[in-house]
Amino acid sequence: MEARPAVDDAALGREAQAVLDANWTGAGTVPAPGLYPHQWSLDSAFVAIGLARANPARARAELRNLFAGQWRTGMVPHIVFHSATGGYFPGPGVWRSQECGDAPRALPTSGLTQPPLHALAVRWLWRHARDAGEAEEFVRWIYPRLVAQHRYLETARDLGGEGLAAIVHPWESGMDDSPSWDAPLEALPAVRYAYHREELPDRHPDNHHDRYVWLALRYRDSGYDPAYLKRDHPFAVEDPLFNGIWVASCEALAELAAVVGEDPRPQRELADRIRRALAARLWDGLFHARDLRANRLIPVATVGSFGPLLDPGLPGDLVTALVATLESARFMAATGYPVPSCEIRAPQFDRSRYWRGPSWVNTNWLIRHAALVHGLDELAHTLQAGTLRLVRQGGFRECFDPFDGSGRGCRDFSWSAALTLDLLAEAARSADSV
C-alpha cells in the first residue's frame, strides 16, 4: 500500500503507523517493501525512535532483533538477514558472514556497520517510557551490547589513530551515494561487474556501484580482519556525520549508565576524545570528511557536515558557524524545503540523485534534534514544520526534491513514517504547552 497525503495530523499519524505495520516482518522492520527486504541497522534505530511513544514494546523488539546479529567483536552489522533469500544484492551468499568466527552462526549478516545511533535511540525509549520497569529491564539487557559496539569502533575503526572512527565503505555512512565519496572511489581501480538492478534509479553515471561491490569483496576475502583495514583496505574516510552520531551516542550511553549502575566516566572520556578529534581533524570553517588514504579533507559540503551539531559539548563558536552555513543560501535559504543533502552551489549537486541533493526525513530529524540540544528552538520549529510539509504533500517517500517537495525513491519508507510519528508527537506536545 502507498500512503496518501493526509489533511490532518491524526490521519497522518494513522497512515504512518499503517506503513510501519505493513513493513514489520515479525523479526524487524524492512526499510521499504520489495526493494529493501531485510533489516538495516540505521533504519532500525530511527524506527525505534519513531515508535518510542506510539508502540514502545515494538521499538524494543526492533532493537532486540537487530542486536541478535551483533558480532563477538561488538560490531553491529549494517544488514541483518532474517531469511537466506529475499531478492536483495548483495545478499547472504556474497557476505558469507557465517564463515567468520566472530559472526553469529544462526543469523546471516553483512560484514559492514553503520552510524551508531542506537544508544541515542535507547535513551529516547528510556526518556519516553510509560512502564519504567519494562524500560529498565530493556536498558539492562542492551547496555553491555552498546558498550561493546562503541568499543569496537574505538579499537577496530580508529584507522587514523587520532580518535575518530573511519568508515571503510560508502554503505557504512548511511549516505550511500554522497559526493563526499567520489574522490576516494575514483582513486580505486576501475571494475566492471555488469551489476545493475532494474528497480534502482540510475544513482551515479559511472561504475561507482561496481566499486562498492569490489570493496565489499576485498574486505570479505580478508576474513573481515581489522588489521587488513588499517594496513591494506583502499577506502578509509573519517566522516563527520558518523562521528557526530557517535559522540552523541557516547553522551547518551553515559546517561544510560546511571540506569544500570555503571560508571559513566569511560563514555564521557570517549566523547571528549571524539569531540577534540572532530575539531582538530575535520574542521576548516565547516566539517568535511577526511580521506585517510589521500590524507586530505574532501572539500564538498553535504548535510553530513552538520552531524557534529548533535554533540551537546560542541564549542559555541563552531555551533554558530555551522548554523550560519545551514541557514545560508548554500543550504536552507535557497530551497523550499529542508535540508538539501548537498550544498546547492556545488558542481556535484543534483536535486534528483540519492544523497546528492534531495532532502531526507532522517537527516532533517537529526538536525532538528541537534538544534534542540543547543537551544535553537526557532530552527528546530522550522525543520519540524518543513519536514511535516514534505510528508503531507508527498507521502512517506525515501527522499524529496528540496525545491518543490516532490517525492523521490521508494514509497512507504519506514524511517520517513516512523520519524513523522515522532515529529507529530512533538508538535502535539508543543501545542499542549501553549
C-alpha positions in Angstrom: 0.0 0.0 0.0 1.1 3.6 -0.6 0.1 6.1 1.9 -1.8 9.1 0.6 -1.0 12.6 1.9 -3.2 13.3 4.9 -5.0 16.6 5.7 -4.8 16.5 9.5 -2.2 15.3 12.0 -4.4 12.4 13.3 -4.9 11.0 9.8 -1.2 11.4 9.0 -0.2 9.6 12.2 -2.6 6.7 11.3 -1.1 6.4 7.8 2.5 6.5 9.3 1.6 3.7 11.7 0.0 1.7 8.8 3.2 1.9 6.8 5.2 0.6 9.8 2.8 -2.2 10.4 2.9 -3.2 6.7 6.8 -3.2 6.8 7.0 -5.3 10.0 8.1 -8.9 9.3 7.8 -10.2 12.9 11.6 -10.0 13.1 12.2 -6.4 12.3 11.0 -3.6 10.1 12.2 -3.5 6.5 13.0 -0.1 5.1 10.6 -0.4 2.2 8.6 -3.3 0.7 10.3 -5.1 -2.2 13.5 -3.1 -2.7 14.9 -3.4 0.9 13.5 -6.7 2.2 15.8 -7.2 5.3 16.7 -5.2 8.5 19.1 -2.3 8.2 20.9 -1.0 11.3 20.5 2.7 10.9 16.9 2.4 9.7 16.0 0.3 12.8 17.4 2.9 15.1 15.2 5.5 13.5 12.2 3.2 13.6 12.7 2.6 17.3 12.9 6.4 17.9 9.6 6.9 16.0 7.9 4.1 17.9 9.1 5.1 21.3 5.9 6.8 22.3 3.5 5.1 19.8 4.5 1.4 20.4 7.4 1.1 22.9 7.2 -2.7 23.0 7.7 -3.0 19.3 10.5 -0.4 19.4 12.3 -2.6 21.9 11.7 -5.7 19.8 13.1 -3.8 16.8 16.4 -3.3 18.6 16.5 -6.8 20.1 16.1 -8.3 16.7 18.9 -6.1 15.3 21.3 -6.8 18.1 20.7 -10.5 17.7 23.1 -10.0 14.7 25.8 -8.3 16.7 29.3 -9.9 16.2 31.5 -11.0 19.1 33.8 -8.1 18.2 30.9 -5.8 19.2 30.3 -4.8 15.5 26.6 -4.2 14.7 26.2 -5.2 11.1 24.5 -2.8 8.7 22.2 -5.6 7.5 20.7 -8.5 9.4 19.2 -11.0 7.0 16.2 -12.7 8.7 15.9 -15.0 5.7 18.6 -16.5 3.4 16.8 -15.3 0.4 14.8 -12.2 -0.5 16.0 -10.8 -3.8 18.5 -8.3 -2.4 22.0 -7.9 -3.8 24.5 -8.3 -2.2 22.8 -10.9 -0.1 24.0 -13.5 2.4 25.8 -15.5 -0.3 28.0 -12.6 -1.0 28.8 -11.6 2.5 29.4 -15.1 3.8 29.3 -13.9 7.4 28.9 -17.4 8.8 32.3 -18.3 7.6 33.7 -15.7 10.0 34.2 -16.9 13.6 33.1 -13.6 15.1 29.7 -13.6 13.3 26.6 -15.2 14.7 26.1 -18.7 13.5 22.3 -18.7 13.2 21.7 -15.4 11.6 23.4 -14.2 8.4 24.5 -10.6 8.3 26.6 -8.2 6.2 30.2 -7.5 7.2 29.9 -3.7 7.4 28.5 -1.4 10.1 26.6 1.9 10.1 26.4 5.0 12.3 26.0 4.0 16.0 22.7 5.8 16.6 21.4 3.1 18.8 22.4 4.4 22.3 20.7 7.6 21.4 17.6 5.6 20.3 17.7 3.6 23.6 17.9 6.8 25.6 14.9 8.1 23.6 13.0 5.0 24.6 14.0 5.5 28.3 13.0 9.1 28.4 9.6 8.4 26.9 8.9 5.1 28.7 5.4 4.6 30.1 6.4 1.5 32.0 9.6 2.2 34.0 10.1 -1.5 34.9 10.0 -2.8 31.3 12.2 0.1 30.1 14.8 -0.6 32.8 14.8 -4.3 32.0 15.5 -3.5 28.4 18.2 -0.9 29.2 20.0 -3.6 31.4 19.8 -6.1 28.5 21.1 -3.8 25.8 23.6 -1.6 27.8 26.6 -4.1 27.6 25.8 -4.6 23.9 26.0 -0.9 23.3 29.3 -0.6 25.2 30.7 -3.4 23.0 29.5 -1.6 19.9 31.4 1.6 21.0 34.5 -0.4 22.0 34.6 -2.0 18.5 34.6 1.4 16.9 37.2 2.7 19.3 39.6 -0.3 18.8 39.0 -1.5 15.3 38.0 1.6 13.4 40.3 4.3 14.6 42.4 3.9 11.4 43.8 7.4 11.6 45.0 6.9 15.2 43.5 10.2 16.4 40.2 9.2 18.0 37.7 9.1 15.1 36.0 6.1 13.6 36.7 5.5 9.9 34.1 4.1 7.5 35.6 1.6 5.1 32.7 1.6 2.6 30.1 4.2 1.5 27.4 1.9 2.7 28.6 2.4 6.2 27.9 6.1 6.1 24.1 6.0 5.8 24.5 8.4 2.8 25.5 5.8 0.2 25.7 8.0 -2.9 27.0 11.2 -1.3 29.5 13.2 -3.4 31.8 13.0 -0.3 32.8 9.6 -1.5 33.5 10.5 -5.2 37.3 11.2 -4.8 38.1 8.1 -2.7 36.1 5.9 -5.1 37.7 7.4 -8.2 41.1 6.6 -6.8 40.2 2.9 -6.9 40.8 0.6 -9.9 38.0 0.6 -12.5 36.0 -2.6 -12.2 33.1 -3.9 -14.3 30.7 -6.5 -12.7 27.8 -5.7 -15.0 26.0 -5.0 -11.7 22.6 -3.5 -12.5 19.3 -3.5 -10.8 16.3 -2.5 -12.9 14.3 -1.3 -10.0 17.0 1.2 -8.9 17.3 4.6 -10.4 20.5 5.5 -12.1 22.2 6.8 -9.0 25.5 7.6 -10.5 26.6 7.9 -14.1 29.8 5.8 -13.9 30.8 2.5 -12.2 30.8 3.6 -8.6 28.5 0.8 -7.6 30.8 -1.8 -9.1 33.5 -0.3 -6.9 31.1 -0.7 -3.9 30.9 -4.4 -4.6 34.6 -4.7 -5.2 35.3 -3.0 -1.8 32.9 -5.3 0.0 34.5 -8.4 -1.6 38.0 -7.3 -0.7 37.0 -6.9 2.9 35.2 -10.2 2.9 38.1 -12.0 1.4 40.4 -10.7 4.2 38.2 -12.6 6.6 36.9 -9.3 8.0 40.3 -8.8 9.5 40.6 -5.4 11.3 44.4 -5.5 10.7 43.6 -5.6 7.0 41.5 -2.4 7.3 44.3 -0.5 8.9 47.0 -1.8 6.6 45.6 -2.5 3.2 42.0 -1.5 2.7 41.9 1.2 0.0 38.9 3.1 1.2 39.0 4.8 4.7 37.2 8.0 5.5 36.6 9.9 8.7 33.0 11.1 8.3 31.6 14.0 10.3 28.1 12.6 10.4 29.2 9.1 11.5 31.4 10.6 14.2 28.8 13.3 15.2 26.3 10.5 15.8 29.0 8.5 17.7 29.8 11.4 20.1 26.1 12.0 20.8 25.6 8.3 21.4 28.5 8.3 23.8 26.8 11.0 25.8 23.5 9.1 25.7 25.3 5.9 26.9 26.8 7.9 29.8 23.3 8.8 30.8 22.1 5.2 30.5 25.0 4.1 32.7 23.2 5.6 35.7 20.1 3.5 34.9 22.2 0.3 35.3 24.6 1.4 38.0 27.6 1.6 35.8 30.4 4.3 35.7 29.6 6.9 33.1 33.2 8.3 33.0 34.5 6.0 30.3 31.8 7.1 27.9 32.3 10.7 28.7 36.0 10.4 28.2 35.4 8.7 24.9 33.0 11.5 23.9 35.7 14.1 24.8 38.3 12.4 22.7 35.9 12.2 19.7 35.0 15.9 20.2 38.6 17.0 20.2 39.4 14.9 17.2 36.5 16.3 15.2 37.7 19.8 15.7 41.3 19.0 15.1 40.9 16.8 12.0 37.7 17.7 10.2 37.1 21.4 10.8 38.2 24.1 8.4 35.3 26.6 8.8 32.9 23.7 8.2 33.1 20.0 8.9 34.4 17.9 6.0 35.1 14.2 5.6 38.8 13.3 5.6 40.2 10.8 3.1 42.7 8.9 5.1 44.3 7.3 2.1 45.0 10.6 0.4 45.5 12.3 3.8 43.3 15.3 2.9 39.9 16.8 3.6 37.2 16.3 0.9 36.0 19.8 0.1 32.4 19.2 -0.8 29.9 20.3 1.8 26.9 18.0 2.5 24.2 17.5 5.1 26.8 15.3 6.9 28.8 18.4 7.6 26.2 19.3 10.3 26.5 15.9 12.1 28.7 17.3 14.9 25.9 19.6 15.9 24.5 16.5 17.6 27.3 16.9 20.2 26.0 18.8 23.3 29.6 19.7 24.1 30.4 21.3 20.7 32.1 24.7 21.3 29.7 27.6 20.8 31.7 29.3 18.1 31.5 26.1 16.0 27.8 25.9 16.6 27.3 29.5 15.5 29.4 28.9 12.3 27.5 25.7 11.4 24.1 27.2 11.9 25.1 30.2 9.8 26.0 27.9 6.9 22.9 25.7 7.4 20.6 28.8 7.2 22.5 30.4 4.3 21.9 30.2 0.5 24.3 27.3 0.4 21.6 25.1 2.0 18.2 26.1 3.6 17.9 29.7 2.4 17.8 28.7 -1.3 15.3 25.8 -1.2 11.6 25.5 -0.4 12.2 22.5 2.0 14.9 21.5 4.4 17.7 20.3 4.2 19.3 19.5 0.8 21.8 16.7 1.1 24.5 18.5 -0.8 25.4 22.2 -1.0 23.3 23.5 -3.8 26.1 25.6 -5.4 28.4 22.6 -5.5 29.0 21.1 -9.0 28.0 17.7 -7.7 24.6 18.9 -6.6 21.7 17.1 -8.3 18.2 17.5 -6.9 17.1 14.1 -8.2 20.1 11.8 -7.3 20.2 10.0 -4.0 22.2 11.9 -1.4 23.5 14.4 -4.0 20.7 16.9 -3.5 17.4 15.5 -2.2 16.1 16.2 1.3 15.7 13.3 3.7 13.4 13.0 6.7 16.1 11.3 8.8 18.7 14.0 8.4 16.1 16.7 8.9 15.2 14.9 12.2 18.8 14.7 13.3 19.5 18.4 12.6 16.2 19.3 14.4 17.3 17.2 17.4 20.7 18.9 17.3 19.1 22.3 17.2 17.1 21.5 20.4 20.3 20.2 22.1 21.8 23.7 21.6 18.6 25.6 22.5 17.9 26.7 18.9 14.1 26.4 19.2 13.3 28.6 16.1 15.5 26.5 13.9 14.0 23.3 15.4 10.5 24.5 14.6 11.4 25.4 11.0 12.9 21.9 10.5 9.9 20.2 12.1 7.3 22.2 10.1 9.2 21.8 6.8 9.6 18.1 7.2 5.9 17.6 8.0 5.0 19.6 4.9 7.1 17.2 2.9 5.3 14.1 4.0 1.9 15.7 4.0 2.5 16.7 0.3 4.4 13.6 -0.9 3.7 10.7 1.4 6.3 8.7 3.2 8.9 8.7 0.4 12.5 7.8 0.7 13.6 11.4 -0.1 12.2 14.6 -1.6 13.1 17.3 -4.1 14.3 20.2 -1.9 12.8 22.8 -4.2 9.3 21.6 -5.0 8.9 18.9 -2.3 8.0 16.1 -4.8 8.8 12.6 -3.6 11.8 10.6 -4.8 12.9 7.0 -4.4 10.9 4.3 -2.6 7.3 4.7 -1.4 6.2 3.8 2.1 9.7 4.2 3.5 9.9 3.2 7.2 12.1 5.8 8.7 10.1 8.6 7.0 6.9 7.1 8.6 8.5 6.5 12.0 10.1 9.9 12.3 6.8 11.5 11.2 5.2 9.9 14.3 7.9 11.4 16.5 7.5 14.9 14.9 3.7 14.7 15.3 4.1 13.8 18.9 6.5 16.8 19.4 4.0 19.1 17.6 1.2 17.9 19.9 3.4 18.4 23.0 4.3 21.9 21.9 0.6 22.7 21.3 -0.4 21.4 24.7 2.2 23.6 26.4 1.0 26.8 24.8 
